[in-house]
Amino acid sequence: MFRLIKEFPLQAGLFLFNTGIFAWLQTTSSAILVQLGLKEPLTQYIPEPILALTGDSVAAIQAYVGNAAWAWLIFSMIVLVIIHFIKGVLKFLFVLALIMIGIYLLFQNQEMLHSLMGG
């Protein structure tokens, strides 16, 4: 295992980052799903990008929130494999995009959880 980390340090770092994002999304998603049934109307609590994807349906929002962490994990691992085969500026852009998307998802979930909990 340590040999793989030494041989592929970027992929190992991104793997740790991706699993950290996954864990955070799973944790906040669980808290969001608990809170979703308690608040109405949803448009007051849900960020605009998520409403644009799901509409004003509690079931659609619950499905989105419940599946977001797994979707992130699968997407990020596919990108991780792609990063192994590309070089130069394109590799840098893929890594940067992966990190920015992960951070964006963290902030979206945190904002939604914060507004649902009444703060």
C-alpha positions as CSV (number, residue, x, y, z in Angstrom):
1,M,0.0,0.0,0.0
2,F,2.8,2.4,0.9
3,R,4.5,1.6,-2.4
4,L,1.3,2.6,-4.3
5,I,1.1,5.9,-2.3
6,K,4.8,6.7,-3.2
7,E,4.2,5.7,-6.8
8,F,1.0,7.7,-7.2
9,P,1.0,10.5,-4.6
10,L,-1.5,12.7,-6.5
11,Q,-4.0,9.9,-6.8
12,A,-3.6,8.9,-3.2
13,G,-4.1,12.5,-2.1
14,L,-7.2,12.8,-4.2
15,F,-8.5,9.5,-3.0
16,L,-8.3,10.8,0.6
17,F,-9.9,14.1,-0.4
18,N,-12.7,12.2,-2.3
19,T,-13.5,9.9,0.6
20,G,-13.5,12.9,3.0
21,I,-16.0,14.7,0.8
22,F,-18.1,11.5,0.6
23,A,-18.1,11.1,4.4
24,W,-19.1,14.7,4.9
25,L,-21.8,14.5,2.3
26,Q,-23.2,11.3,3.9
27,T,-23.2,12.9,7.3
28,T,-24.9,16.2,6.3
29,S,-27.3,14.3,3.9
30,S,-28.5,12.2,6.8
31,A,-29.1,15.3,8.9
32,I,-30.8,17.1,6.0
33,L,-33.1,14.1,5.4
34,V,-34.2,14.1,9.0
35,Q,-35.0,17.9,8.8
36,L,-36.8,17.8,5.4
37,G,-40.0,16.4,6.6
38,L,-40.3,19.1,9.2
39,K,-40.2,22.3,7.2
40,E,-42.6,23.8,4.6
41,P,-42.5,25.5,2.1
42,L,-39.2,24.1,0.8
43,T,-38.3,27.0,-1.3
44,Q,-37.5,29.0,1.8
45,Y,-34.8,26.5,2.9
46,I,-33.3,24.8,-0.2
47,P,-30.5,26.5,-2.2
48,E,-31.5,27.6,-5.7
49,P,-29.3,25.2,-7.7
50,I,-30.8,22.2,-5.9
51,L,-34.4,23.6,-6.4
52,A,-33.6,24.0,-10.1
53,L,-32.6,20.3,-10.3
54,T,-35.5,18.9,-8.2
55,G,-38.4,21.4,-8.2
56,D,-40.5,21.9,-5.1
57,S,-41.0,18.1,-4.5
58,V,-40.0,16.8,-1.1
59,A,-39.5,13.3,-2.6
60,A,-37.2,14.6,-5.4
61,I,-35.1,16.6,-2.9
62,Q,-34.8,13.7,-0.6
63,A,-33.7,11.4,-3.5
64,Y,-31.2,14.0,-4.6
65,V,-29.8,14.5,-1.1
66,G,-29.8,10.8,-0.3
67,N,-27.9,9.9,-3.5
68,A,-25.5,12.9,-3.8
69,A,-22.7,11.3,-1.7
70,W,-22.7,8.1,-3.7
71,A,-22.9,10.0,-7.0
72,W,-19.9,12.1,-5.9
73,L,-17.9,9.1,-4.9
74,I,-18.5,7.3,-8.2
75,F,-17.9,10.5,-10.3
76,S,-14.7,11.4,-8.4
77,M,-13.3,7.9,-8.7
78,I,-13.9,7.9,-12.5
79,V,-12.1,11.2,-12.7
80,L,-9.3,9.8,-10.6
81,V,-8.8,7.0,-13.1
82,I,-8.9,9.5,-16.0
83,I,-6.3,11.7,-14.2
84,H,-3.9,8.8,-14.2
85,F,-3.8,8.8,-18.0
86,I,-3.5,12.5,-18.8
87,K,-0.6,14.9,-18.5
88,G,0.3,18.5,-18.1
89,V,-2.2,21.4,-18.0
90,L,-5.2,19.1,-18.7
91,K,-4.3,17.0,-15.6
92,F,-4.0,20.2,-13.5
93,L,-7.4,21.4,-14.7
94,F,-9.1,18.0,-13.9
95,V,-7.6,18.1,-10.4
96,L,-8.6,21.7,-9.9
97,A,-12.2,21.0,-11.2
98,L,-12.5,17.9,-8.9
99,I,-11.4,19.9,-5.9
100,M,-13.7,22.9,-6.6
101,I,-16.7,20.7,-7.3
102,G,-16.1,18.8,-4.0
103,I,-15.9,22.1,-2.0
104,Y,-18.9,23.5,-3.8
105,L,-21.0,20.4,-2.8
106,L,-19.8,20.8,0.8
107,F,-20.9,24.4,0.9
108,Q,-24.3,23.6,-0.7
109,N,-25.0,20.8,1.8
110,Q,-23.9,22.9,4.7
111,E,-26.0,25.9,3.6
112,M,-29.1,23.6,3.2
113,L,-28.5,22.0,6.6
114,H,-28.0,25.4,8.2
115,S,-31.2,26.8,6.8
116,L,-33.3,23.7,7.6
117,M,-32.1,23.7,11.2
118,G,-33.4,27.3,11.5
119,G,-30.2,29.2,11.8
